[in-house]
Amino acid sequence: MNLIALSLTLGVGLFILIGAIIVFITKNNEKIVNLSISMAFGVMIALIFSELIPEAFELMENRNRILTALIVVVFSFLGVFLLKSLDILVPHHEHNHKDKHGDIENLEHIGLVSSIALVIHNIIEGMALYGTALSSTSLGLMVCVGIGLHNIPMGLVIASTFYNSNKNKLKTILITLCISLSTFFGGIIMFILNNNIINNFILGVLICITLGMIIYIAIFELLPKMLCSKDKKTVVVGTSLGILILFISSLF
């Protein structure tokens, strides 16, 4: 079980690398991004109500219902707060420089700061995913799929930013690989601490934090992009596919 949970933290991070590879092998990035975002949204929304919330309550079922609900809400908000705090560190790129050298410096700064925030984000995400997978392998797999689909456009953005600043494909891939492995590092931290701190309450807390992260990603990151997309057909198809993927995976 521990090795399966650790493998999932490795797998979900590698979706970022898939996004980077897509940058170099296709020119129709926008359609792929729209499909990936909408599929991730479908998976995550279905996951929130059908799996994460029931699992969080089940792990704390020996407590008072009101206290259990309060714990779920508090730690879910903590998950939202963690991602929101890290999101503040990521600057929104604006073309304030008129010269090419200035543009490159700005891109390098954006790439560096974004990567630092993303690494911290991924470590926390890896720890939460590891705990979720320990509670239920199937739930961990579904969370892995949802977050992984979200990581593809993230990899596209990170790779595009670095490549536009250094024009070096190998260097860009290596940087993106290091970022993608940070989720696995979060899993390793939990793997080392596992025997000493993991119990049903800790698993429940980690699932609540995961729930908050999924809510934040779905509502504050994916939904606005979907609403702004001009390709509504891809959005509808992707969302439907995401829900279908979760439904099918829950049958096994």
Buried (B, 14 or more C-beta within 10 A) or exposed (E): EBEEBBBBBBBBBBBBBBBBBBBEEEEEBEEBBBBBBBBBBBBBBBBBEBBBBEBBBBBBEEBEEEEBBEBBEEBBBBBBEBBEEBEEEBEEBEEEEEEEEEBBEBBBBBBBEBBBBBBBBBBBBBBBBBBBBBBBBEBBBBBBBBBBBBBBBBBBBBBBBBBBBBEEBEEBBEBBBEBBBBBBBBBBBBBEEBEEEBEEEBBBBBBBBBBBBBBBBBBEBBBEBBEEBEBEEBBEBBBEBBBBBBEEBBEE
